Amino acid sequence: MDLTRKILNLIKKEGMIHETDRVLLGFSGGVDSATLLFILTEIRREIPFDLAAAHVNHLLRQEESERDEDFTRQTASDYGIPYFLERVDVRGYAKSRGLSLQHAGRDIRYRFFNETADREGYTKIAIAHNLDDQVETFLLRLVKGTGIRGLSSIPPARGRIVRPFLNTYRSEIAACAQARSIAYVSDSSNAKTVYERNYIRHRVLPLLDELNPAFKEKVVSLLGDLTGINSFFDERKRAFLAKHVRERGGDTFVPVGPLKQLDEETRFRAISDIITSLSPSFVPLREHIRLIEKVLESQKPNLRLDLASPLRMKKTYDRLIFTARAPSSPATDSYPLQEGKNCIAPLGATIVVRILRRPPSSYPKSAFTAYFDLGKIGGLSVRTFRNGDRFHPLGMGQPVKIKDFFISRKIPLEERRIIPLLVSGGTIIWVVGHRIDDRYKVDENTTKVLRVTVKKSCQPSSIYD
C-alpha cells in the first residue's frame, strides 16, 4: 500500500487530524520528519488543515546544526508553510539540571512545541516517531528495569500530540523518501553508539534480528498485550482514586483498609499517582512503594515516612496522609487572653472571650465554642500540649493524661501538638474542639458565664458579637 494512503487511513481511524485543525510539525530535517512533512502535505488535499513547521537548533553540532536550521527554514518556505525556530544551548541546559543530553533535548523540544502551539493557536502537534522507535524504547526501558507500567505502546494520539508514523517501520519511511526523492539531512550523532538509543539501534537490534528476523514484530505484538494489561490496572487505579482518595489543605488522605485490599500492581499505581501529583519531580520507584507498604502493614497506629524533602507520608490509625508541605513547628509558648477578640498568630487562631452577665436559656452545641462558670476562672491563656499535661474530662470523676485522651480519641500524633489548650491559672480547662474540664462546667450555682469561641483564622471577622 502507498505510504500516504496508509497514513491517511490511520489518521482517519484514530481521529488524529480534522479539517478544522491547525497542525504544528516537529521538524528536525531528518528522513522521518521530512517524509512526514511531504505526506501531510499530500493528505491536505483530502483533509484540508493548516500546517506549519517548528525546528529546534540544539547548538550541539556546530556547522551541522546551522546546516539543519537553514535546511528546515528553506524547506518550509518551499512548501509555503509558516516556520518557527528555537535556538537553545542544550548542553548548558542539561548540565544546569543534571540531565542527559537526550533528556534535556526532549524537554526543550516539547516545551517549545507546546508554547508555540499555545501562542499561535495550533491544535495538534505532529511528531515523526515510528515503529522502530517503539521497539527501541521498549528495550531501553527493559534494560533500565521498568515495571509493567513502563512497557506500554506509545499511543498514536494523546491530547494534541499525534504520531502518524507510529505504525510504520523506519525502512518503509526511507523507501518512500527514496522513491519520492524527498530531500532530508542526516544527523552524524545518530551513528555514535555512546548514546543509549544508538547503541540499541546499531549494536543490540542487529544481533536480535539475527536470532529472529521477526523480532521487531514480536515486540510490537507484546507491546499490544502489555498495553491491554496496563489499561486494566489503570482503570482499577482510577476507580480507587475516585472513590477513596480525598484532598484537603494540600494533603492527600487515603483509607488504610481499602488500600490494603488492592492487588499489588493497582496499589503501586495508585500510590505512585498520589505521590506524583504532590511532587511531580519525584519519581516513585518500587522500593519506595515497598517502604510505604511496610508502614501500611504495621500494627503501630502512628508512623511517619520521609520520602524526599518535603515529601512525606504518615499513618494515623486508619488512614495514610501524604503531604509535600514543610512541617510547621508547634507553638509551645503560652499566650495570655483578654476579654474580646484575641489573634494568636502562632496557633493560626482567633479566640473570642465574652462574659455573659446572666446564664443563657440554652447552650448551642459547637465543638469550638465552650461555656464556663466565670466564678471558677482565673487568668486565661492558651497554649499547646506539653508532656505530662492532665485534665478532668467532662463527665469523668478523675484526671487523665491528655496524651491518653488523645490516644483514646485516635487523634493523629502530629495533630496533638497543634490543638489549642485553654488554661486558667495553670489548669487546663478545655481541649479545644474536644472536651472541657468537668470542674469548670456551668451548673445550677453559676451566676455568670464565660463564653469562649475559637476560630481557625487570625483575620478580623464580623461574625463575632
C-alpha positions as CSV (number, residue, x, y, z in Angstrom):
1,M,0.0,0.0,0.0
2,D,1.2,3.5,-0.8
3,L,2.5,5.1,2.4
4,T,0.4,8.2,2.0
5,R,-2.7,6.1,1.8
6,K,-1.6,4.1,4.8
7,I,-1.0,7.2,7.0
8,L,-4.3,8.7,5.8
9,N,-6.2,5.6,6.9
10,L,-4.5,5.7,10.3
11,I,-5.3,9.4,10.7
12,K,-8.9,8.8,9.9
13,K,-9.2,5.7,12.1
14,E,-7.6,7.4,15.2
15,G,-9.3,10.8,14.5
16,M,-5.8,12.4,14.7
17,I,-6.5,15.4,12.4
18,H,-9.7,17.0,11.2
19,E,-10.4,19.8,8.7
20,T,-10.7,22.4,11.5
21,D,-7.3,21.5,13.0
22,R,-4.1,23.6,12.7
23,V,-1.1,21.2,12.8
24,L,2.4,22.1,14.0
25,L,5.0,19.6,12.8
26,G,8.1,19.0,14.9
27,F,10.7,19.3,12.0
28,S,14.3,18.2,12.6
29,G,15.0,17.9,8.9
30,G,15.9,14.2,9.2
31,V,14.3,11.5,6.9
32,D,11.4,10.8,9.3
33,S,10.2,14.3,9.8
34,A,11.0,15.3,6.1
35,T,8.9,12.4,4.8
36,L,6.1,13.2,7.3
37,L,6.0,16.8,6.0
38,F,5.7,15.5,2.5
39,I,2.9,13.1,3.3
40,L,1.0,15.5,5.4
41,T,1.1,18.0,2.5
42,E,-0.3,15.3,0.2
43,I,-3.0,14.4,2.8
44,R,-4.1,18.1,3.0
45,R,-5.6,17.6,-0.5
46,E,-8.2,15.3,1.1
47,I,-8.4,16.7,4.6
48,P,-7.8,20.5,4.4
49,F,-5.9,21.7,7.5
50,D,-3.4,24.4,8.3
51,L,0.2,23.1,8.6
52,A,3.4,24.7,10.0
53,A,6.9,23.5,10.9
54,A,8.8,24.0,14.2
55,H,12.6,23.4,14.5
56,V,14.9,23.4,17.5
57,N,18.6,24.1,16.9
58,H,20.3,22.4,19.9
59,L,23.6,24.1,19.1
60,L,25.4,20.8,19.7
61,R,27.0,20.1,16.3
62,Q,28.3,23.5,15.2
63,E,28.2,23.8,11.4
64,E,25.9,20.8,11.1
65,S,23.4,22.3,13.4
66,E,23.4,25.5,11.3
67,R,23.0,23.5,8.2
68,D,20.0,21.8,9.6
69,E,18.4,25.1,10.6
70,D,19.0,26.5,7.1
71,F,17.6,23.4,5.5
72,T,14.4,23.3,7.6
73,R,13.8,27.0,7.1
74,Q,14.2,26.7,3.3
75,T,12.1,23.5,3.1
76,A,9.2,25.2,5.0
77,S,9.5,28.1,2.6
78,D,9.4,25.8,-0.4
79,Y,6.2,24.2,1.0
80,G,4.8,27.6,1.7
81,I,4.1,27.0,5.3
82,P,4.9,29.0,8.5
83,Y,8.2,28.2,10.2
84,F,9.1,28.6,13.9
85,L,12.6,28.4,15.3
86,E,14.1,27.9,18.8
87,R,17.9,28.1,19.4
88,V,18.9,26.7,22.7
89,D,22.2,25.7,24.4
90,V,21.1,22.2,25.2
91,R,24.4,21.2,26.7
92,G,24.2,24.1,29.2
93,Y,20.6,23.3,30.0
94,A,21.4,19.6,30.6
95,K,24.4,20.5,32.9
96,S,22.4,23.0,35.0
97,R,19.6,20.5,35.6
98,G,21.7,17.3,35.9
99,L,20.1,15.7,32.8
100,S,21.4,13.7,29.9
101,L,21.7,15.5,26.5
102,Q,18.9,13.3,25.1
103,H,16.6,14.1,28.1
104,A,17.3,17.8,28.0
105,G,16.8,18.0,24.2
106,R,13.4,16.2,24.6
107,D,12.3,18.6,27.3
108,I,13.3,21.6,25.3
109,R,11.6,20.4,22.1
110,Y,8.3,19.6,23.7
111,R,8.3,22.8,25.7
112,F,8.9,24.8,22.5
113,F,6.3,22.9,20.5
114,N,3.7,23.4,23.2
115,E,4.5,27.1,23.8
116,T,4.4,27.7,20.1
117,A,1.1,25.9,19.7
118,D,-0.4,27.8,22.6
119,R,0.8,31.2,21.3
120,E,0.0,30.7,17.6
121,G,-3.3,28.7,18.0
122,Y,-2.2,25.3,16.7
123,T,-4.5,22.5,17.8
124,K,-2.3,19.5,17.0
125,I,1.5,18.8,17.3
126,A,2.7,16.1,14.8
127,I,5.8,14.1,15.8
128,A,7.5,11.7,13.5
129,H,8.0,8.8,15.9
130,N,8.0,5.4,14.1
131,L,7.6,1.7,14.9
132,D,11.3,1.2,15.3
133,D,11.3,4.0,17.9
134,Q,8.7,1.9,19.8
135,V,10.9,-1.1,19.8
136,E,14.0,0.8,20.9
137,T,12.1,2.5,23.7
138,F,10.8,-0.9,24.8
139,L,14.4,-2.3,25.0
140,L,15.7,0.8,26.8
141,R,13.1,0.6,29.4
142,L,13.5,-3.1,29.8
143,V,17.3,-2.7,30.3
144,K,16.7,0.0,33.0
145,G,14.4,-2.2,34.9
146,T,11.0,-0.7,34.4
147,G,7.8,-2.5,35.5
148,I,4.7,-3.4,33.5
149,R,3.6,0.2,33.7
150,G,6.5,1.4,31.6
151,L,6.1,-1.2,28.9
152,S,3.1,0.0,27.1
153,S,2.9,1.1,23.4
154,I,3.3,4.8,22.7
155,P,-0.2,5.9,21.8
156,P,-0.7,7.3,18.2
157,A,-2.6,10.2,19.7
158,R,-2.6,11.6,23.2
159,G,-4.1,15.0,23.8
160,R,-2.9,17.3,21.0
161,I,0.2,15.2,20.3
162,V,-0.2,13.0,17.2
163,R,2.2,10.4,15.7
164,P,1.1,9.4,12.2
165,F,4.2,7.2,11.6
166,L,3.8,5.2,14.8
167,N,2.7,2.0,13.0
168,T,5.3,2.5,10.2
169,Y,8.8,1.0,10.2
170,R,11.8,3.2,9.5
171,S,12.6,1.1,6.5
172,E,9.2,2.0,4.9
173,I,9.9,5.7,5.6
174,A,13.3,5.5,4.0
175,A,12.0,3.7,0.9
176,C,9.3,6.3,0.5
177,A,11.8,9.1,0.7
178,Q,14.0,7.5,-1.9
179,A,11.1,6.7,-4.2
180,R,9.6,10.2,-4.0
181,S,13.0,12.0,-4.0
182,I,12.3,13.7,-0.7
183,A,15.2,15.8,0.5
184,Y,16.5,15.5,4.1
185,V,19.6,16.0,6.2
186,S,21.5,13.3,8.2
187,D,22.5,13.8,11.8
188,S,26.0,12.5,12.3
189,S,25.4,11.9,16.0
190,N,22.9,9.2,15.1
191,A,25.9,6.9,14.3
192,K,27.6,7.4,17.7
193,T,26.9,4.5,20.0
194,V,27.9,6.4,23.1
195,Y,24.2,7.3,23.2
196,E,22.0,4.6,24.6
197,R,19.4,4.7,21.9
198,N,22.0,4.5,19.2
199,Y,23.7,1.6,21.0
200,I,20.4,-0.3,21.0
201,R,19.8,0.6,17.3
202,H,23.2,-0.2,15.9
203,R,24.5,-2.9,18.3
204,V,21.7,-4.8,20.0
205,L,18.9,-4.9,17.4
206,P,21.1,-6.4,14.6
207,L,22.0,-9.3,16.9
208,L,18.4,-9.9,17.9
209,D,17.4,-9.7,14.2
210,E,20.0,-12.5,13.6
211,L,18.3,-14.6,16.3
212,N,14.9,-13.9,14.9
213,P,14.2,-11.8,11.8
214,A,10.7,-11.2,13.1
215,F,11.9,-9.9,16.4
216,K,10.5,-6.4,15.9
217,E,7.1,-7.8,15.0
218,K,7.2,-9.9,18.2
219,V,8.0,-6.9,20.3
220,V,5.1,-4.9,18.7
221,S,2.7,-7.8,19.4
222,L,3.9,-8.0,23.0
223,L,3.5,-4.2,23.4
224,G,-0.1,-4.6,22.3
225,D,-0.7,-7.3,25.0
226,L,1.1,-5.2,27.7
227,T,-1.0,-2.1,26.7
228,G,-4.2,-4.1,27.4
229,I,-2.9,-5.2,30.7
230,N,-1.9,-1.7,31.7
231,S,-5.3,-0.4,30.7
232,F,-6.9,-3.0,33.0
233,F,-4.8,-1.9,36.0
234,D,-5.1,1.8,35.2
235,E,-8.9,1.5,35.2
236,R,-8.8,-0.1,38.6
237,K,-6.5,2.6,39.8
238,R,-8.8,5.4,38.6
239,A,-11.8,3.8,40.2
240,F,-10.0,3.5,43.6
241,L,-8.7,7.1,43.5
242,A,-12.1,8.5,42.6
243,K,-13.9,6.5,45.3
244,H,-11.5,6.7,48.3
245,V,-8.8,9.4,47.9
246,R,-9.6,12.9,49.2
247,E,-7.5,16.1,49.1
248,R,-7.7,18.8,51.7
249,G,-5.4,21.7,52.5
250,G,-2.6,20.5,50.2
251,D,-2.6,17.0,51.8
252,T,-3.9,13.7,50.3
253,F,-5.9,11.3,52.6
254,V,-6.1,7.6,51.8
255,P,-8.0,5.0,53.9
256,V,-5.8,2.1,55.0
257,G,-8.4,-0.7,54.7
258,P,-9.4,-0.2,51.1
259,L,-5.7,0.4,50.1
260,K,-4.6,-2.9,51.6
261,Q,-7.3,-4.7,49.8
262,L,-6.0,-3.7,46.4
263,D,-3.8,-6.0,44.3
264,E,-0.1,-5.2,44.4
265,E,0.0,-3.6,40.9
266,T,-3.0,-1.4,41.3
267,R,-1.8,-0.3,44.7
268,F,1.6,0.6,43.2
269,R,-0.1,2.7,40.5
270,A,-2.5,4.4,43.0
271,I,0.3,5.4,45.4
272,S,2.6,6.5,42.5
273,D,-0.1,8.8,41.1
274,I,-0.7,10.3,44.6
275,I,3.0,11.0,45.1
276,T,3.5,12.4,41.6
277,S,0.5,14.7,42.0
278,L,2.1,16.2,45.1
279,S,5.7,16.3,43.9
280,P,5.9,16.0,40.0
281,S,9.7,16.0,40.1
282,F,9.9,12.9,42.4
283,V,9.8,9.6,40.5
284,P,8.4,6.8,42.8
285,L,10.2,3.5,42.4
286,R,9.2,0.1,43.5
287,E,11.4,0.3,46.6
288,H,9.6,3.5,47.7
289,I,6.2,1.8,47.4
290,R,7.6,-1.2,49.4
291,L,8.5,1.1,52.3
292,I,5.0,2.5,52.2
293,E,3.5,-1.0,52.2
294,K,5.6,-1.8,55.3
295,V,4.0,1.2,57.0
296,L,0.6,0.1,55.7
297,E,1.0,-3.4,57.2
298,S,2.4,-2.3,60.6
299,Q,0.3,-2.7,63.7
300,K,1.6,0.6,65.1
301,P,-1.1,3.3,64.9
302,N,1.2,6.3,64.2
303,L,4.2,6.1,61.8
304,R,5.9,8.6,59.5
305,L,8.0,8.0,56.4
306,D,10.1,10.7,54.8
307,L,10.4,10.1,51.0
308,A,12.2,13.2,49.8
309,S,12.1,16.6,51.4
310,P,9.5,17.9,51.9
311,L,7.5,14.9,50.6
312,R,6.5,12.6,53.4
313,M,3.8,10.2,54.4
314,K,2.3,9.5,57.8
315,K,0.0,6.8,59.1
316,T,-2.6,7.8,61.6
317,Y,-4.7,4.9,62.7
318,D,-6.9,4.0,59.8
319,R,-5.6,6.4,57.1
320,L,-2.5,7.5,55.3
321,I,-1.7,11.2,54.8
322,F,0.6,12.2,52.0
323,T,2.0,15.8,52.0
324,A,4.6,17.8,50.3
325,R,4.4,20.7,52.7
326,A,7.2,21.5,55.1
327,P,6.2,20.6,58.6
328,S,5.3,23.5,60.8
329,S,6.9,23.8,64.3
330,P,4.3,23.6,67.1
331,A,3.8,26.7,69.2
332,T,4.8,25.8,72.8
333,D,4.6,29.2,74.4
334,S,1.6,30.3,76.4
335,Y,-0.4,33.3,75.2
336,P,-2.5,35.4,77.6
337,L,-6.1,36.1,76.7
338,Q,-8.2,39.2,77.3
339,E,-11.9,39.7,77.1
340,G,-12.8,40.4,73.4
341,K,-11.0,39.2,70.3
342,N,-7.5,37.7,70.6
343,C,-5.5,36.9,67.5
344,I,-3.0,34.2,68.2
345,A,-0.9,34.0,65.0
346,P,1.4,31.1,66.0
347,L,-1.7,28.9,66.6
348,G,-3.4,30.3,63.5
349,A,-6.5,31.0,65.7
350,T,-8.8,33.8,66.7
351,I,-10.1,33.4,70.2
352,V,-13.1,35.4,71.3
353,V,-13.7,35.7,75.1
354,R,-17.0,37.1,76.3
355,I,-18.5,37.4,79.8
356,L,-22.3,36.8,79.8
357,R,-23.9,38.8,82.6
358,R,-26.6,36.1,83.1
359,P,-26.7,32.5,82.1
360,P,-28.3,31.9,78.7
361,S,-31.5,30.0,78.4
362,S,-29.7,27.4,76.2
363,Y,-26.2,26.4,75.2
364,P,-25.9,25.8,71.5
365,K,-23.6,22.8,70.8
366,S,-20.4,23.6,68.9
367,A,-17.0,21.9,69.1
368,F,-15.3,25.3,69.0
369,T,-17.5,27.2,71.5
370,A,-17.4,26.4,75.2
371,Y,-19.1,27.8,78.3
372,F,-17.6,28.0,81.8
373,D,-18.5,29.1,85.3
374,L,-16.9,32.5,85.5
375,G,-16.6,32.3,89.2
376,K,-14.2,29.4,88.9
377,I,-12.0,31.1,86.3
378,G,-8.7,32.8,86.9
379,G,-6.3,34.4,84.4
380,L,-6.8,32.9,80.9
381,S,-4.2,31.8,78.4
382,V,-3.8,29.4,75.5
383,R,-1.0,27.0,74.5
384,T,-0.4,23.6,73.0
385,F,0.3,20.2,74.5
386,R,3.2,19.5,76.8
387,N,4.4,16.2,78.2
388,G,2.6,15.4,81.4
389,D,-0.5,17.5,80.9
390,R,-3.6,16.3,82.6
391,F,-7.2,17.4,83.0
392,H,-10.6,16.2,84.2
393,P,-12.7,15.5,81.1
394,L,-16.4,16.5,81.3
395,G,-18.3,13.6,82.8
396,M,-15.4,11.9,84.4
397,G,-14.6,12.0,88.1
398,Q,-10.8,11.6,87.9
399,P,-8.0,13.2,85.9
400,V,-6.5,11.7,82.8
401,K,-3.3,12.3,80.9
402,I,-4.0,14.4,77.8
403,K,-1.8,12.1,75.9
404,D,-4.1,9.1,76.8
405,F,-7.1,11.2,76.0
406,F,-5.7,11.9,72.5
407,I,-5.0,8.2,72.0
408,S,-8.5,7.2,73.1
409,R,-9.9,9.6,70.5
410,K,-7.4,8.4,67.8
411,I,-6.1,11.9,67.3
412,P,-3.1,11.7,64.9
413,L,0.3,12.2,66.5
414,E,1.2,15.4,64.7
415,E,-2.2,17.0,65.3
416,R,-1.8,16.6,69.0
417,R,0.9,19.3,69.0
418,I,-1.2,21.9,67.3
419,I,-4.5,21.5,69.2
420,P,-5.1,24.6,71.4
421,L,-5.5,24.1,75.1
422,L,-7.3,26.7,77.1
423,V,-5.7,27.3,80.5
424,S,-7.0,29.0,83.7
425,G,-4.5,29.8,86.4
426,G,-2.2,27.0,85.2
427,T,-5.0,24.4,84.9
428,I,-6.2,23.1,81.5
429,I,-9.9,23.7,81.3
430,W,-10.6,22.9,77.6
431,V,-9.0,20.7,75.0
432,V,-10.3,22.9,72.2
433,G,-12.6,21.1,69.8
434,H,-12.9,18.1,72.1
435,R,-13.8,18.3,75.8
436,I,-13.9,20.9,78.7
437,D,-12.8,20.2,82.2
438,D,-15.6,18.9,84.4
439,R,-14.7,21.1,87.3
440,Y,-15.3,24.3,85.3
441,K,-18.6,23.5,83.8
442,V,-21.7,25.6,84.2
443,D,-24.1,24.3,86.9
444,E,-27.1,25.3,88.9
445,N,-25.0,27.6,91.1
446,T,-23.5,29.5,88.2
447,T,-24.3,33.2,88.2
448,K,-22.0,34.5,85.4
449,V,-20.9,32.6,82.3
450,L,-17.7,32.8,80.3
451,R,-18.1,32.0,76.7
452,V,-15.0,31.2,74.6
453,T,-15.1,30.7,70.8
454,V,-12.1,29.5,68.8
455,K,-11.9,30.0,65.0
456,K,-9.1,28.7,62.8
457,S,-8.2,32.1,61.5
458,C,-6.3,35.1,62.5
459,Q,-8.1,37.6,60.4
460,P,-10.6,40.3,61.7
461,S,-14.1,39.0,61.2
462,S,-17.6,40.3,61.8
463,I,-19.2,37.0,62.8
464,Y,-18.5,37.6,66.5
465,D,-20.7,39.7,68.7
